[in-house]
Amino acid sequence: MNAPTTITNLTLEPTRQHLRRLGLYGLLAQAETLLNEPWLARVLEIEDSERARRSLKRRLDNARLGAFKPITDFDWAWPTKCDRSLIEELFSLGFVGEAANVVLFGLNGLGKTMLLKNLTHQALLHGHSARFTLASDMLHELAAQDSTLALARRLRRYTSPTILAIDEVGYLSYDARYADLLFEVVTRRYQQPRPIL
């Protein structure tokens, strides 16, 4: 996430646009009068910084990542077939703009979940919204909805974030209802288009 910019040498029209974007309409109405006030630039910096902080906190809370080890703790020597350069390329987040899905596969204990959570966290830090879930949790939650309206609302949890990170997809066998729900999530994300990890 980009740090708020330091504001110096305020000019009228950019200041008006900035105040409008922040929703500071009282200050906007007096922009011409306030333009040379020494405190105005600092007020804008404080407001930008606080909004960025709250936005990141909200995205982190909504993502439901839980605790995880940072990527700096990843053991690149294990597994031996891990393509480090490809993983590092994923951290550039190019797949987000391309709406390209990312699939990590391998045996238990190789660090797939750690990589998945770190990729999701990286996206959050860069201003994207995200949701992390276990496949079984997502499908149980969707299947438990007792009406079409409730299901549509719950589907939005998984289709509206920029990134959906689904862990442990291959560990369970799914009945027809769960398979249909998974297909619905994938289809809706494909139509938007938004990537799935």
PyMOL CGO cylinders between C-alpha atoms (Angstrom):
from pymol import cmd
from pymol.cgo import CYLINDER

trace = [
    CYLINDER, 0.00, 0.00, 0.00, 1.36, 3.40, -0.89, 0.3, 1, 1, 1, 1, 1, 1,
    CYLINDER, 1.36, 3.40, -0.89, 2.10, 5.77, 1.96, 0.3, 1, 1, 1, 1, 1, 1,
    CYLINDER, 2.10, 5.77, 1.96, 0.13, 9.01, 1.92, 0.3, 1, 1, 1, 1, 1, 1,
    CYLINDER, 0.13, 9.01, 1.92, 1.94, 11.68, -0.03, 0.3, 1, 1, 1, 1, 1, 1,
    CYLINDER, 1.94, 11.68, -0.03, 3.32, 14.74, 1.66, 0.3, 1, 1, 1, 1, 1, 1,
    CYLINDER, 3.32, 14.74, 1.66, 1.47, 17.78, 0.43, 0.3, 1, 1, 1, 1, 1, 1,
    CYLINDER, 1.47, 17.78, 0.43, 3.33, 20.99, -0.28, 0.3, 1, 1, 1, 1, 1, 1,
    CYLINDER, 3.33, 20.99, -0.28, 2.52, 24.02, -2.43, 0.3, 1, 1, 1, 1, 1, 1,
    CYLINDER, 2.52, 24.02, -2.43, -1.23, 23.61, -2.60, 0.3, 1, 1, 1, 1, 1, 1,
    CYLINDER, -1.23, 23.61, -2.60, -2.95, 24.85, -5.71, 0.3, 1, 1, 1, 1, 1, 1,
    CYLINDER, -2.95, 24.85, -5.71, -6.67, 25.50, -5.90, 0.3, 1, 1, 1, 1, 1, 1,
    CYLINDER, -6.67, 25.50, -5.90, -8.09, 22.91, -8.29, 0.3, 1, 1, 1, 1, 1, 1,
    CYLINDER, -8.09, 22.91, -8.29, -6.04, 19.90, -7.07, 0.3, 1, 1, 1, 1, 1, 1,
    CYLINDER, -6.04, 19.90, -7.07, -6.90, 20.91, -3.49, 0.3, 1, 1, 1, 1, 1, 1,
    CYLINDER, -6.90, 20.91, -3.49, -10.60, 21.06, -4.35, 0.3, 1, 1, 1, 1, 1, 1,
    CYLINDER, -10.60, 21.06, -4.35, -10.41, 17.62, -5.95, 0.3, 1, 1, 1, 1, 1, 1,
    CYLINDER, -10.41, 17.62, -5.95, -8.59, 16.26, -2.89, 0.3, 1, 1, 1, 1, 1, 1,
    CYLINDER, -8.59, 16.26, -2.89, -11.17, 17.72, -0.49, 0.3, 1, 1, 1, 1, 1, 1,
    CYLINDER, -11.17, 17.72, -0.49, -14.03, 16.36, -2.64, 0.3, 1, 1, 1, 1, 1, 1,
    CYLINDER, -14.03, 16.36, -2.64, -12.44, 12.89, -2.72, 0.3, 1, 1, 1, 1, 1, 1,
    CYLINDER, -12.44, 12.89, -2.72, -12.11, 12.96, 1.07, 0.3, 1, 1, 1, 1, 1, 1,
    CYLINDER, -12.11, 12.96, 1.07, -15.68, 14.21, 1.49, 0.3, 1, 1, 1, 1, 1, 1,
    CYLINDER, -15.68, 14.21, 1.49, -14.54, 17.30, 3.41, 0.3, 1, 1, 1, 1, 1, 1,
    CYLINDER, -14.54, 17.30, 3.41, -17.28, 19.49, 1.98, 0.3, 1, 1, 1, 1, 1, 1,
    CYLINDER, -17.28, 19.49, 1.98, -17.07, 22.22, 4.63, 0.3, 1, 1, 1, 1, 1, 1,
    CYLINDER, -17.07, 22.22, 4.63, -13.43, 22.78, 3.77, 0.3, 1, 1, 1, 1, 1, 1,
    CYLINDER, -13.43, 22.78, 3.77, -14.24, 22.41, 0.07, 0.3, 1, 1, 1, 1, 1, 1,
    CYLINDER, -14.24, 22.41, 0.07, -16.73, 25.28, 0.28, 0.3, 1, 1, 1, 1, 1, 1,
    CYLINDER, -16.73, 25.28, 0.28, -13.97, 27.49, 1.71, 0.3, 1, 1, 1, 1, 1, 1,
    CYLINDER, -13.97, 27.49, 1.71, -11.07, 26.08, -0.36, 0.3, 1, 1, 1, 1, 1, 1,
    CYLINDER, -11.07, 26.08, -0.36, -10.12, 29.36, -1.97, 0.3, 1, 1, 1, 1, 1, 1,
    CYLINDER, -10.12, 29.36, -1.97, -10.01, 31.13, 1.39, 0.3, 1, 1, 1, 1, 1, 1,
    CYLINDER, -10.01, 31.13, 1.39, -8.15, 28.28, 3.15, 0.3, 1, 1, 1, 1, 1, 1,
    CYLINDER, -8.15, 28.28, 3.15, -5.62, 27.54, 0.42, 0.3, 1, 1, 1, 1, 1, 1,
    CYLINDER, -5.62, 27.54, 0.42, -2.81, 29.54, 2.07, 0.3, 1, 1, 1, 1, 1, 1,
    CYLINDER, -2.81, 29.54, 2.07, -3.51, 28.36, 5.61, 0.3, 1, 1, 1, 1, 1, 1,
    CYLINDER, -3.51, 28.36, 5.61, -0.39, 26.56, 6.90, 0.3, 1, 1, 1, 1, 1, 1,
    CYLINDER, -0.39, 26.56, 6.90, -2.45, 23.82, 8.58, 0.3, 1, 1, 1, 1, 1, 1,
    CYLINDER, -2.45, 23.82, 8.58, -4.47, 22.75, 5.51, 0.3, 1, 1, 1, 1, 1, 1,
    CYLINDER, -4.47, 22.75, 5.51, -1.75, 20.55, 3.99, 0.3, 1, 1, 1, 1, 1, 1,
    CYLINDER, -1.75, 20.55, 3.99, -1.22, 18.82, 7.34, 0.3, 1, 1, 1, 1, 1, 1,
    CYLINDER, -1.22, 18.82, 7.34, -4.98, 18.22, 7.76, 0.3, 1, 1, 1, 1, 1, 1,
    CYLINDER, -4.98, 18.22, 7.76, -5.10, 16.58, 4.32, 0.3, 1, 1, 1, 1, 1, 1,
    CYLINDER, -5.10, 16.58, 4.32, -2.07, 14.40, 5.15, 0.3, 1, 1, 1, 1, 1, 1,
    CYLINDER, -2.07, 14.40, 5.15, -3.62, 13.31, 8.46, 0.3, 1, 1, 1, 1, 1, 1,
    CYLINDER, -3.62, 13.31, 8.46, -6.94, 12.49, 6.81, 0.3, 1, 1, 1, 1, 1, 1,
    CYLINDER, -6.94, 12.49, 6.81, -5.27, 10.53, 3.99, 0.3, 1, 1, 1, 1, 1, 1,
    CYLINDER, -5.27, 10.53, 3.99, -3.13, 8.60, 6.47, 0.3, 1, 1, 1, 1, 1, 1,
    CYLINDER, -3.13, 8.60, 6.47, -6.04, 7.73, 8.75, 0.3, 1, 1, 1, 1, 1, 1,
    CYLINDER, -6.04, 7.73, 8.75, -8.23, 6.62, 5.86, 0.3, 1, 1, 1, 1, 1, 1,
    CYLINDER, -8.23, 6.62, 5.86, -5.43, 4.42, 4.50, 0.3, 1, 1, 1, 1, 1, 1,
    CYLINDER, -5.43, 4.42, 4.50, -4.95, 2.88, 7.96, 0.3, 1, 1, 1, 1, 1, 1,
    CYLINDER, -4.95, 2.88, 7.96, -8.67, 2.18, 8.43, 0.3, 1, 1, 1, 1, 1, 1,
    CYLINDER, -8.67, 2.18, 8.43, -8.99, 0.83, 4.90, 0.3, 1, 1, 1, 1, 1, 1,
    CYLINDER, -8.99, 0.83, 4.90, -6.12, -1.63, 5.45, 0.3, 1, 1, 1, 1, 1, 1,
    CYLINDER, -6.12, -1.63, 5.45, -7.54, -2.72, 8.80, 0.3, 1, 1, 1, 1, 1, 1,
    CYLINDER, -7.54, -2.72, 8.80, -10.98, -3.29, 7.25, 0.3, 1, 1, 1, 1, 1, 1,
    CYLINDER, -10.98, -3.29, 7.25, -9.49, -5.29, 4.37, 0.3, 1, 1, 1, 1, 1, 1,
    CYLINDER, -9.49, -5.29, 4.37, -7.36, -7.37, 6.77, 0.3, 1, 1, 1, 1, 1, 1,
    CYLINDER, -7.36, -7.37, 6.77, -10.38, -8.09, 8.99, 0.3, 1, 1, 1, 1, 1, 1,
    CYLINDER, -10.38, -8.09, 8.99, -12.55, -9.04, 6.01, 0.3, 1, 1, 1, 1, 1, 1,
    CYLINDER, -12.55, -9.04, 6.01, -9.85, -11.28, 4.54, 0.3, 1, 1, 1, 1, 1, 1,
    CYLINDER, -9.85, -11.28, 4.54, -9.87, -13.59, 7.60, 0.3, 1, 1, 1, 1, 1, 1,
    CYLINDER, -9.87, -13.59, 7.60, -6.26, -14.61, 7.13, 0.3, 1, 1, 1, 1, 1, 1,
    CYLINDER, -6.26, -14.61, 7.13, -5.61, -15.50, 10.74, 0.3, 1, 1, 1, 1, 1, 1,
    CYLINDER, -5.61, -15.50, 10.74, -2.05, -16.00, 11.94, 0.3, 1, 1, 1, 1, 1, 1,
    CYLINDER, -2.05, -16.00, 11.94, 0.63, -17.05, 9.47, 0.3, 1, 1, 1, 1, 1, 1,
    CYLINDER, 0.63, -17.05, 9.47, 4.39, -17.14, 9.09, 0.3, 1, 1, 1, 1, 1, 1,
    CYLINDER, 4.39, -17.14, 9.09, 5.90, -14.41, 6.94, 0.3, 1, 1, 1, 1, 1, 1,
    CYLINDER, 5.90, -14.41, 6.94, 7.37, -15.34, 3.58, 0.3, 1, 1, 1, 1, 1, 1,
    CYLINDER, 7.37, -15.34, 3.58, 10.83, -14.54, 4.97, 0.3, 1, 1, 1, 1, 1, 1,
    CYLINDER, 10.83, -14.54, 4.97, 10.49, -17.74, 7.03, 0.3, 1, 1, 1, 1, 1, 1,
    CYLINDER, 10.49, -17.74, 7.03, 9.78, -19.92, 3.97, 0.3, 1, 1, 1, 1, 1, 1,
    CYLINDER, 9.78, -19.92, 3.97, 12.33, -22.70, 3.52, 0.3, 1, 1, 1, 1, 1, 1,
    CYLINDER, 12.33, -22.70, 3.52, 13.23, -22.46, -0.16, 0.3, 1, 1, 1, 1, 1, 1,
    CYLINDER, 13.23, -22.46, -0.16, 15.30, -25.65, 0.13, 0.3, 1, 1, 1, 1, 1, 1,
    CYLINDER, 15.30, -25.65, 0.13, 12.14, -27.62, 0.95, 0.3, 1, 1, 1, 1, 1, 1,
    CYLINDER, 12.14, -27.62, 0.95, 10.38, -28.69, -1.18, 0.3, 1, 1, 1, 1, 1, 1,
    CYLINDER, 10.38, -28.69, -1.18, 13.16, -29.26, -3.66, 0.3, 1, 1, 1, 1, 1, 1,
    CYLINDER, 13.16, -29.26, -3.66, 10.88, -28.76, -6.68, 0.3, 1, 1, 1, 1, 1, 1,
    CYLINDER, 10.88, -28.76, -6.68, 9.58, -25.34, -5.66, 0.3, 1, 1, 1, 1, 1, 1,
    CYLINDER, 9.58, -25.34, -5.66, 10.09, -22.78, -8.45, 0.3, 1, 1, 1, 1, 1, 1,
    CYLINDER, 10.09, -22.78, -8.45, 11.27, -19.82, -6.40, 0.3, 1, 1, 1, 1, 1, 1,
    CYLINDER, 11.27, -19.82, -6.40, 11.41, -17.40, -9.32, 0.3, 1, 1, 1, 1, 1, 1,
    CYLINDER, 11.41, -17.40, -9.32, 7.82, -18.21, -10.26, 0.3, 1, 1, 1, 1, 1, 1,
    CYLINDER, 7.82, -18.21, -10.26, 6.66, -17.75, -6.65, 0.3, 1, 1, 1, 1, 1, 1,
    CYLINDER, 6.66, -17.75, -6.65, 8.52, -14.44, -6.43, 0.3, 1, 1, 1, 1, 1, 1,
    CYLINDER, 8.52, -14.44, -6.43, 6.89, -13.36, -9.69, 0.3, 1, 1, 1, 1, 1, 1,
    CYLINDER, 6.89, -13.36, -9.69, 3.47, -14.04, -8.12, 0.3, 1, 1, 1, 1, 1, 1,
    CYLINDER, 3.47, -14.04, -8.12, 4.33, -11.52, -5.40, 0.3, 1, 1, 1, 1, 1, 1,
    CYLINDER, 4.33, -11.52, -5.40, 4.44, -8.80, -8.06, 0.3, 1, 1, 1, 1, 1, 1,
    CYLINDER, 4.44, -8.80, -8.06, 0.66, -9.37, -8.22, 0.3, 1, 1, 1, 1, 1, 1,
    CYLINDER, 0.66, -9.37, -8.22, 0.57, -9.32, -12.02, 0.3, 1, 1, 1, 1, 1, 1,
    CYLINDER, 0.57, -9.32, -12.02, -1.99, -12.13, -11.90, 0.3, 1, 1, 1, 1, 1, 1,
    CYLINDER, -1.99, -12.13, -11.90, -4.49, -9.73, -10.31, 0.3, 1, 1, 1, 1, 1, 1,
    CYLINDER, -4.49, -9.73, -10.31, -4.55, -7.39, -13.29, 0.3, 1, 1, 1, 1, 1, 1,
    CYLINDER, -4.55, -7.39, -13.29, -4.73, -10.34, -15.65, 0.3, 1, 1, 1, 1, 1, 1,
    CYLINDER, -4.73, -10.34, -15.65, -7.46, -11.99, -13.52, 0.3, 1, 1, 1, 1, 1, 1,
    CYLINDER, -7.46, -11.99, -13.52, -5.37, -15.16, -13.81, 0.3, 1, 1, 1, 1, 1, 1,
    CYLINDER, -5.37, -15.16, -13.81, -6.06, -17.95, -11.35, 0.3, 1, 1, 1, 1, 1, 1,
    CYLINDER, -6.06, -17.95, -11.35, -3.16, -19.43, -9.37, 0.3, 1, 1, 1, 1, 1, 1,
    CYLINDER, -3.16, -19.43, -9.37, -3.04, -23.07, -8.30, 0.3, 1, 1, 1, 1, 1, 1,
    CYLINDER, -3.04, -23.07, -8.30, -0.49, -24.32, -5.78, 0.3, 1, 1, 1, 1, 1, 1,
    CYLINDER, -0.49, -24.32, -5.78, -0.34, -28.08, -5.53, 0.3, 1, 1, 1, 1, 1, 1,
    CYLINDER, -0.34, -28.08, -5.53, 1.79, -30.58, -3.72, 0.3, 1, 1, 1, 1, 1, 1,
    CYLINDER, 1.79, -30.58, -3.72, 1.87, -32.92, -0.75, 0.3, 1, 1, 1, 1, 1, 1,
    CYLINDER, 1.87, -32.92, -0.75, 1.02, -31.97, 2.83, 0.3, 1, 1, 1, 1, 1, 1,
    CYLINDER, 1.02, -31.97, 2.83, 3.51, -29.86, 4.75, 0.3, 1, 1, 1, 1, 1, 1,
    CYLINDER, 3.51, -29.86, 4.75, 5.27, -28.17, 1.83, 0.3, 1, 1, 1, 1, 1, 1,
    CYLINDER, 5.27, -28.17, 1.83, 4.11, -24.61, 2.60, 0.3, 1, 1, 1, 1, 1, 1,
    CYLINDER, 4.11, -24.61, 2.60, 1.22, -24.11, 0.19, 0.3, 1, 1, 1, 1, 1, 1,
    CYLINDER, 1.22, -24.11, 0.19, -0.97, -22.48, 2.85, 0.3, 1, 1, 1, 1, 1, 1,
    CYLINDER, -0.97, -22.48, 2.85, 1.89, -20.24, 3.96, 0.3, 1, 1, 1, 1, 1, 1,
    CYLINDER, 1.89, -20.24, 3.96, 2.45, -19.08, 0.39, 0.3, 1, 1, 1, 1, 1, 1,
    CYLINDER, 2.45, -19.08, 0.39, -1.29, -18.63, -0.18, 0.3, 1, 1, 1, 1, 1, 1,
    CYLINDER, -1.29, -18.63, -0.18, -1.68, -16.48, 2.95, 0.3, 1, 1, 1, 1, 1, 1,
    CYLINDER, -1.68, -16.48, 2.95, 1.41, -14.41, 2.13, 0.3, 1, 1, 1, 1, 1, 1,
    CYLINDER, 1.41, -14.41, 2.13, 0.20, -13.77, -1.43, 0.3, 1, 1, 1, 1, 1, 1,
    CYLINDER, 0.20, -13.77, -1.43, -3.18, -12.72, -0.07, 0.3, 1, 1, 1, 1, 1, 1,
    CYLINDER, -3.18, -12.72, -0.07, -1.53, -10.46, 2.50, 0.3, 1, 1, 1, 1, 1, 1,
    CYLINDER, -1.53, -10.46, 2.50, 0.64, -8.86, -0.19, 0.3, 1, 1, 1, 1, 1, 1,
    CYLINDER, 0.64, -8.86, -0.19, -2.47, -8.08, -2.23, 0.3, 1, 1, 1, 1, 1, 1,
    CYLINDER, -2.47, -8.08, -2.23, -4.13, -6.51, 0.83, 0.3, 1, 1, 1, 1, 1, 1,
    CYLINDER, -4.13, -6.51, 0.83, -1.09, -4.31, 1.43, 0.3, 1, 1, 1, 1, 1, 1,
    CYLINDER, -1.09, -4.31, 1.43, -1.39, -3.10, -2.16, 0.3, 1, 1, 1, 1, 1, 1,
    CYLINDER, -1.39, -3.10, -2.16, -4.99, -1.99, -1.72, 0.3, 1, 1, 1, 1, 1, 1,
    CYLINDER, -4.99, -1.99, -1.72, -6.86, -5.02, -3.01, 0.3, 1, 1, 1, 1, 1, 1,
    CYLINDER, -6.86, -5.02, -3.01, -9.71, -6.70, -1.16, 0.3, 1, 1, 1, 1, 1, 1,
    CYLINDER, -9.71, -6.70, -1.16, -9.38, -10.40, -0.46, 0.3, 1, 1, 1, 1, 1, 1,
    CYLINDER, -9.38, -10.40, -0.46, -11.02, -13.34, 1.31, 0.3, 1, 1, 1, 1, 1, 1,
    CYLINDER, -11.02, -13.34, 1.31, -9.21, -16.43, 2.62, 0.3, 1, 1, 1, 1, 1, 1,
    CYLINDER, -9.21, -16.43, 2.62, -11.21, -19.57, 3.32, 0.3, 1, 1, 1, 1, 1, 1,
    CYLINDER, -11.21, -19.57, 3.32, -10.94, -23.31, 3.54, 0.3, 1, 1, 1, 1, 1, 1,
    CYLINDER, -10.94, -23.31, 3.54, -12.89, -24.96, 0.74, 0.3, 1, 1, 1, 1, 1, 1,
    CYLINDER, -12.89, -24.96, 0.74, -14.92, -27.01, 3.21, 0.3, 1, 1, 1, 1, 1, 1,
    CYLINDER, -14.92, -27.01, 3.21, -15.84, -23.93, 5.30, 0.3, 1, 1, 1, 1, 1, 1,
    CYLINDER, -15.84, -23.93, 5.30, -16.97, -21.99, 2.24, 0.3, 1, 1, 1, 1, 1, 1,
    CYLINDER, -16.97, -21.99, 2.24, -19.05, -24.85, 0.87, 0.3, 1, 1, 1, 1, 1, 1,
    CYLINDER, -19.05, -24.85, 0.87, -20.63, -25.71, 4.25, 0.3, 1, 1, 1, 1, 1, 1,
    CYLINDER, -20.63, -25.71, 4.25, -21.55, -22.06, 4.72, 0.3, 1, 1, 1, 1, 1, 1,
    CYLINDER, -21.55, -22.06, 4.72, -23.07, -21.76, 1.25, 0.3, 1, 1, 1, 1, 1, 1,
    CYLINDER, -23.07, -21.76, 1.25, -24.96, -25.04, 1.52, 0.3, 1, 1, 1, 1, 1, 1,
    CYLINDER, -24.96, -25.04, 1.52, -26.46, -23.98, 4.87, 0.3, 1, 1, 1, 1, 1, 1,
    CYLINDER, -26.46, -23.98, 4.87, -28.33, -21.05, 3.32, 0.3, 1, 1, 1, 1, 1, 1,
    CYLINDER, -28.33, -21.05, 3.32, -32.06, -21.70, 3.44, 0.3, 1, 1, 1, 1, 1, 1,
    CYLINDER, -32.06, -21.70, 3.44, -33.25, -19.38, 0.69, 0.3, 1, 1, 1, 1, 1, 1,
    CYLINDER, -33.25, -19.38, 0.69, -32.17, -18.18, -2.71, 0.3, 1, 1, 1, 1, 1, 1,
    CYLINDER, -32.17, -18.18, -2.71, -31.83, -14.64, -1.36, 0.3, 1, 1, 1, 1, 1, 1,
    CYLINDER, -31.83, -14.64, -1.36, -29.65, -15.76, 1.57, 0.3, 1, 1, 1, 1, 1, 1,
    CYLINDER, -29.65, -15.76, 1.57, -27.49, -17.81, -0.79, 0.3, 1, 1, 1, 1, 1, 1,
    CYLINDER, -27.49, -17.81, -0.79, -27.08, -14.86, -3.17, 0.3, 1, 1, 1, 1, 1, 1,
    CYLINDER, -27.08, -14.86, -3.17, -26.00, -12.63, -0.26, 0.3, 1, 1, 1, 1, 1, 1,
    CYLINDER, -26.00, -12.63, -0.26, -23.54, -15.24, 1.02, 0.3, 1, 1, 1, 1, 1, 1,
    CYLINDER, -23.54, -15.24, 1.02, -22.13, -15.85, -2.47, 0.3, 1, 1, 1, 1, 1, 1,
    CYLINDER, -22.13, -15.85, -2.47, -21.16, -12.15, -2.58, 0.3, 1, 1, 1, 1, 1, 1,
    CYLINDER, -21.16, -12.15, -2.58, -18.72, -12.81, 0.29, 0.3, 1, 1, 1, 1, 1, 1,
    CYLINDER, -18.72, -12.81, 0.29, -16.77, -15.03, -2.05, 0.3, 1, 1, 1, 1, 1, 1,
    CYLINDER, -16.77, -15.03, -2.05, -17.35, -13.29, -5.36, 0.3, 1, 1, 1, 1, 1, 1,
    CYLINDER, -17.35, -13.29, -5.36, -16.92, -9.61, -4.53, 0.3, 1, 1, 1, 1, 1, 1,
    CYLINDER, -16.92, -9.61, -4.53, -13.33, -9.45, -3.14, 0.3, 1, 1, 1, 1, 1, 1,
    CYLINDER, -13.33, -9.45, -3.14, -10.61, -8.81, -5.72, 0.3, 1, 1, 1, 1, 1, 1,
    CYLINDER, -10.61, -8.81, -5.72, -8.92, -12.06, -4.66, 0.3, 1, 1, 1, 1, 1, 1,
    CYLINDER, -8.92, -12.06, -4.66, -10.45, -15.24, -3.30, 0.3, 1, 1, 1, 1, 1, 1,
    CYLINDER, -10.45, -15.24, -3.30, -7.93, -17.58, -1.67, 0.3, 1, 1, 1, 1, 1, 1,
    CYLINDER, -7.93, -17.58, -1.67, -9.35, -21.08, -1.22, 0.3, 1, 1, 1, 1, 1, 1,
    CYLINDER, -9.35, -21.08, -1.22, -7.22, -23.52, 0.76, 0.3, 1, 1, 1, 1, 1, 1,
    CYLINDER, -7.22, -23.52, 0.76, -7.44, -27.30, 0.85, 0.3, 1, 1, 1, 1, 1, 1,
    CYLINDER, -7.44, -27.30, 0.85, -9.57, -27.67, -2.29, 0.3, 1, 1, 1, 1, 1, 1,
    CYLINDER, -9.57, -27.67, -2.29, -8.27, -31.14, -3.09, 0.3, 1, 1, 1, 1, 1, 1,
    CYLINDER, -8.27, -31.14, -3.09, -8.60, -32.71, 0.36, 0.3, 1, 1, 1, 1, 1, 1,
    CYLINDER, -8.60, -32.71, 0.36, -12.29, -33.54, 0.25, 0.3, 1, 1, 1, 1, 1, 1,
    CYLINDER, -12.29, -33.54, 0.25, -14.66, -35.25, -2.10, 0.3, 1, 1, 1, 1, 1, 1,
    CYLINDER, -14.66, -35.25, -2.10, -17.75, -33.18, -2.73, 0.3, 1, 1, 1, 1, 1, 1,
    CYLINDER, -17.75, -33.18, -2.73, -21.31, -34.26, -3.30, 0.3, 1, 1, 1, 1, 1, 1,
    CYLINDER, -21.31, -34.26, -3.30, -23.28, -32.81, -6.21, 0.3, 1, 1, 1, 1, 1, 1,
    CYLINDER, -23.28, -32.81, -6.21, -24.62, -29.87, -4.16, 0.3, 1, 1, 1, 1, 1, 1,
    CYLINDER, -24.62, -29.87, -4.16, -21.13, -28.82, -3.02, 0.3, 1, 1, 1, 1, 1, 1,
    CYLINDER, -21.13, -28.82, -3.02, -19.71, -29.27, -6.51, 0.3, 1, 1, 1, 1, 1, 1,
    CYLINDER, -19.71, -29.27, -6.51, -22.49, -27.05, -7.88, 0.3, 1, 1, 1, 1, 1, 1,
    CYLINDER, -22.49, -27.05, -7.88, -21.75, -24.37, -5.27, 0.3, 1, 1, 1, 1, 1, 1,
    CYLINDER, -21.75, -24.37, -5.27, -18.03, -24.44, -6.03, 0.3, 1, 1, 1, 1, 1, 1,
    CYLINDER, -18.03, -24.44, -6.03, -18.81, -24.19, -9.74, 0.3, 1, 1, 1, 1, 1, 1,
    CYLINDER, -18.81, -24.19, -9.74, -21.10, -21.20, -9.02, 0.3, 1, 1, 1, 1, 1, 1,
    CYLINDER, -21.10, -21.20, -9.02, -18.34, -19.35, -7.13, 0.3, 1, 1, 1, 1, 1, 1,
    CYLINDER, -18.34, -19.35, -7.13, -15.78, -20.05, -9.87, 0.3, 1, 1, 1, 1, 1, 1,
    CYLINDER, -15.78, -20.05, -9.87, -18.21, -19.04, -12.63, 0.3, 1, 1, 1, 1, 1, 1,
    CYLINDER, -18.21, -19.04, -12.63, -19.20, -15.77, -10.98, 0.3, 1, 1, 1, 1, 1, 1,
    CYLINDER, -19.20, -15.77, -10.98, -15.57, -14.84, -10.36, 0.3, 1, 1, 1, 1, 1, 1,
    CYLINDER, -15.57, -14.84, -10.36, -14.69, -15.71, -13.96, 0.3, 1, 1, 1, 1, 1, 1,
    CYLINDER, -14.69, -15.71, -13.96, -17.49, -13.45, -15.25, 0.3, 1, 1, 1, 1, 1, 1,
    CYLINDER, -17.49, -13.45, -15.25, -16.33, -10.41, -13.25, 0.3, 1, 1, 1, 1, 1, 1,
    CYLINDER, -16.33, -10.41, -13.25, -13.26, -11.29, -13.90, 0.3, 1, 1, 1, 1, 1, 1,
    CYLINDER, -13.26, -11.29, -13.90, -11.46, -11.81, -10.59, 0.3, 1, 1, 1, 1, 1, 1,
    CYLINDER, -11.46, -11.81, -10.59, -8.71, -14.29, -9.75, 0.3, 1, 1, 1, 1, 1, 1,
    CYLINDER, -8.71, -14.29, -9.75, -8.84, -17.26, -7.41, 0.3, 1, 1, 1, 1, 1, 1,
    CYLINDER, -8.84, -17.26, -7.41, -5.81, -18.51, -5.54, 0.3, 1, 1, 1, 1, 1, 1,
]
cmd.load_cgo(trace, "trace")
